[in-house]
Amino acid sequence: MAKLAKKKKSLSGLGARYGIKPRKQFTQVHRVLKSTRKCPECGSLKFGREAVGIWSCKKCAFKVAGSAYDVKL
């Protein structure tokens, strides 16, 4: 029996819908959104998005406002 190829994680929710261009754009934004970031205060890798435009560190509780999908400090 042949082994099936694994699907890309970021496209798994879309399936074969919407066309290739929106799926590629979704993948690019999703990869940036879910990437690991370093906290500017404590340096830990637990810095992530809490809500749209609100980024916080789970270790030191440092909060900063940034853009929706990526934070530029």
C-alpha positions as CSV (number, residue, x, y, z in Angstrom):
1,M,0.0,0.0,0.0
2,A,1.3,3.4,-1.0
3,K,2.0,6.1,1.6
4,L,-0.1,9.2,1.3
5,A,1.6,12.6,1.2
6,K,0.9,14.8,4.2
7,K,-1.1,18.0,3.7
8,K,0.4,21.3,4.5
9,K,-0.9,22.3,8.0
10,S,-1.8,25.9,7.1
11,L,-4.0,24.9,4.1
12,S,-5.7,22.0,5.7
13,G,-8.8,24.0,6.7
14,L,-9.4,25.4,3.2
15,G,-9.5,22.2,1.2
16,A,-9.9,22.6,-2.6
17,R,-11.9,25.8,-2.3
18,Y,-11.3,29.4,-3.2
19,G,-8.6,29.0,-5.8
20,I,-4.8,28.9,-5.6
21,K,-4.1,32.7,-5.2
22,P,-6.1,33.2,-2.0
23,R,-4.8,29.9,-0.6
24,K,-1.2,31.0,-1.1
25,Q,-1.9,34.4,0.4
26,F,-3.6,32.7,3.4
27,T,-0.6,30.4,3.8
28,Q,1.9,33.3,3.8
29,V,-0.1,35.3,6.4
30,H,-0.7,32.2,8.5
31,R,3.0,31.3,8.5
32,V,4.0,34.9,9.6
33,L,1.2,34.9,12.3
34,K,2.2,31.5,13.8
35,S,6.0,32.0,13.8
36,T,7.9,32.1,17.1
37,R,8.9,35.5,18.3
38,K,11.3,36.7,21.0
39,C,10.0,39.0,23.7
40,P,11.7,42.4,23.7
41,E,11.6,42.6,27.5
42,C,12.7,39.2,28.8
43,G,14.0,37.5,25.7
44,S,11.8,34.4,26.0
45,L,10.2,32.7,22.9
46,K,6.7,32.9,24.4
47,F,5.7,36.1,22.7
48,G,2.6,35.8,20.7
49,R,-0.7,37.4,19.6
50,E,-3.4,37.8,22.2
51,A,-6.0,39.5,20.0
52,V,-5.9,41.5,16.8
53,G,-3.2,44.1,17.2
54,I,-2.3,43.1,20.8
55,W,0.9,41.1,21.4
56,S,1.9,39.8,24.8
57,C,4.5,37.6,26.5
58,K,3.2,34.7,28.5
59,K,6.3,34.7,30.7
60,C,6.7,38.3,31.8
61,A,3.2,39.7,30.9
62,F,4.7,42.4,28.7
63,K,2.1,43.8,26.3
64,V,2.5,45.9,23.2
65,A,0.2,47.1,20.4
66,G,1.2,46.2,16.8
67,S,-0.2,45.3,13.5
68,A,-2.7,42.5,13.0
69,Y,-0.5,39.7,11.7
70,D,3.0,40.8,12.7
71,V,4.6,43.0,15.3
72,K,7.3,45.4,14.4
73,L,9.3,46.7,17.4
